[in-house]
Amino acid sequence: MNIIEARHLIKRFGPFTAVDDVSFAVAAGEFFALLGPNGAGKTTTIRMIYGFSPLSAGELAIFGLDIGADWRRIRSRLGVCQQENTLDPDLTVAQNLLIYSRYFEMKPAVARGRAEELLEFFALTGRRGAKVMELSGGLAKRLQLARALMAEPELLILDEPTTGLDPQSRHQVWDRLLALKKRGLTVVLTTHYMDEAEHLCDRLVIMDHGRIIAEGRPRELITRHAAESVIEIEGPGEELKGYIREHQVEHDDLGERIIIYAEPRGELERQIRERFCVASCRFRAGNLEDVFLRLTGRGLRE
């Protein structure tokens, strides 16, 4: 069963089209990401999914229900964690969870039990009586995730869940999200961290200028649009550039640096290593960031 089915979504703000004929589906139990540069339309798409922003055109069904006609029923089955910190600073950690439960008409005893379960799951039990303003960024984000899960949603929506966190806090959030993944929760997220999407997601789309420009599993996209193996060469000489032209090598020429896409441990990699790696040469695995930059470009945008 598909939890989300989006067909030809369009969102306009006056003369500007933020989302332009976008279609995709998300299966039950899937971790799915929308990636793209700033202004690509991913956050606008997310906001249409949880009913915050009405569609200009197209069809959007969540749990088989139409978002236009049944958004209240849909909203009761969603958990949303926004990029901004929307916690109540006047309440304690535990109170933020219990007050939120009232929006879903949870019985007090059930809400207290659920809050205790989530405090333990996110390692917040020792901070249950702390005010939100006393929390670090990582702890506050874990509390936001806990709050989004209070009503045991069938779909969790995360808008840039680790933006601004230090590496340790990011990985702590990843661990909790992977634990939720094992439980079969369906998650849709946006992120600017390509390693995050590659690490967490089963499937993703890349958007640019309001349209989907690529869709698939992370490893499939890497193979299709970049390569399993990448060689980065600083200060490339004319001999290397001539070799690349002669052999029609897949590459990106960035001026002072050339990125070559090759098969791992293949003849091309051997030739490059033996003939042209006398100075700075870096061999690494291809990744989702390579795909993102090849599809959306490397230039600065306004």
Number of C-alpha atoms within 10 A of each C-alpha: 10 14 19 21 19 18 16 14 21 23 23 15 9 7 6 8 15 22 28 20 17 19 16 15 16 21 14 17 20 19 24 24 27 24 26 27 18 14 16 21 24 29 24 20 23 20 17 20 25 21 16 13 13 16 21 15 15 15 16 22 21 24 17 14 16 15 22 14 10 14 17 12 14 21 19 14 16 19 23 23 23 19 18 12 14 11 19 14 13 11 16 19 30 23 19 22 28 21 15 17 23 13 10 14 10 16 10 13 9 12 21 18 12 21 26 15 15 22 22 14 14 18 16 20 16 10 16 20 13 15 17 24 15 13 14 12 18 21 21 19 28 25 27 23 24 24 26 23 22 21 24 15 17 19 26 22 25 22 21 18 23 25 16 13 16 11 11 10 18 17 15 16 21 17 14 15 17 16 13 16 17 9 10 14 19 21 26 22 25 25 22 17 14 17 12 17 23 19 12 19 19 16 21 24 21 21 25 21 18 22 21 22 14 16 16 15 14 22 16 15 21 22 17 12 17 25 22 18 20 22 21 19 23 16 14 21 12 9 11 16 13 11 14 16 12 9 9 9 14 14 17 13 13 12 9 10 15 20 20 22 24 21 15 18 9 10 11 17 18 12 12 18 15 10 10 17 17 10 10 12 18 13 15 11 15 22 21 23 17 19 22 22 14 13 17 16 11 10 6 5 8 4
